[in-house]
């Protein structure tokens, strides 16, 4: 069985213990990111199984139409980047573990690293030191400051705990059940309209730390967020640790093994299992 893995930027998956789960299959790993449907369809034309790393590549109807051998997409977590209806029509099973009740500690830790770095101006101080300058500015402490968190799920709830431990006033806006949980924990606030860039320019919030962007990869060096002194941006690396990869891809590769055994698991489009 031919298995294709997309967007493994640093060729990390081969080095993980869980990669041995795929030893019985013909596996091809692609390390670069490609959006072009023509290139993707050529690369994946023989693949029966496609392994995705989060939302890095969109799986659309035009692409699926050119992949007649594809039968399984295996990934983890949410799937807004996959055309589920098109997969179902074409008999492509989508297996994606939703791992309820499992906090994402790697992403929460990266979030806190960004908070500390932004408030203490660590990137600016490091850059100045490398340029031969000593103490080029004064940062801020976290205690008694307000920490605003958007979302109160597997990441936000852990970050809220970090904020409380640092003596911050934690305010959370989320939706549905998550907002109810935030309210029960005493963190819930209402969300006021207003774009982030404009708000930052006005000084409220005073600092922002951003790891996720609407369009990724975000390679536009002229983006206003990258030019603002009170913003610290990283390239969606919250979940990118060897430990988190081992957890995620153990599940993803087990989904491949389940499909190969004729009993797919974590199927989000059950109708595809019965499709011709």
Order of alpha helices (4+ residues) and beta strands (2+ residues): beta-beta-alpha-beta-alpha-beta-alpha-beta-alpha-alpha-beta-alpha-beta-alpha-alpha-beta-beta-alpha-alpha
